[in-house]
Amino acid sequence: MKKENVLFLLLAVITVICIMSIGVAVAERSIVIALLALIGIVIALFLGISLRKKVTEASE
């Protein structure tokens, strides 16, 4: 497995964990956990998109 694929897998797992933590935040009625989860999702998605851009530019 290439290094980039491992990074994409790691970012996907982190994003899924953050999405699941939103469910926990709803169950616990905690706004703090929900906000941290949303920030985690945005950061993971931003890193994934920027990494994808670098990989496609490097392959051209």
SULNOR-V349101 format. One record per backbone hydrogen bond with DSSP energy under -0.5 kcal/mol. CO is the residue of the C=O (numbers start at 1). NH is the residue of the N-H. E is the energy in kcal/mol with one decimal. If there is no record, write none. Layout:
<<CO & NH & E> <CO & NH & E>>
//
This chain:
<<2 & 6 & -1.8> <3 & 7 & -1.9> <4 & 8 & -2.5> <5 & 9 & -2.3> <6 & 10 & -2.4> <7 & 11 & -2.5> <8 & 12 & -2.2> <9 & 13 & -2.4> <10 & 14 & -2.4> <11 & 15 & -2.2> <12 & 16 & -2.3> <13 & 17 & -2.4> <14 & 18 & -2.1> <15 & 19 & -2.2> <16 & 20 & -2.5> <17 & 21 & -1.9> <18 & 22 & -1.0> <19 & 22 & -0.5> <19 & 23 & -1.0> <20 & 24 & -1.5> <21 & 25 & -2.4> <22 & 26 & -2.2> <23 & 27 & -2.2> <24 & 28 & -2.5> <25 & 29 & -0.9> <25 & 30 & -2.3> <29 & 31 & -0.6> <30 & 34 & -1.4> <31 & 35 & -2.6> <32 & 36 & -2.4> <33 & 37 & -2.3> <34 & 38 & -2.4> <35 & 39 & -2.3> <36 & 40 & -2.3> <37 & 41 & -2.4> <38 & 42 & -2.3> <39 & 43 & -2.4> <40 & 44 & -2.5> <41 & 45 & -2.6> <42 & 46 & -2.4> <43 & 47 & -2.5> <44 & 48 & -2.2> <45 & 49 & -2.5> <46 & 50 & -2.4> <47 & 51 & -2.3> <48 & 52 & -2.3> <49 & 53 & -2.1> <50 & 54 & -2.0> <51 & 55 & -2.3> <52 & 56 & -2.4> <53 & 57 & -2.2> <54 & 58 & -2.0> <55 & 59 & -1.6> <56 & 60 & -0.8>>
//
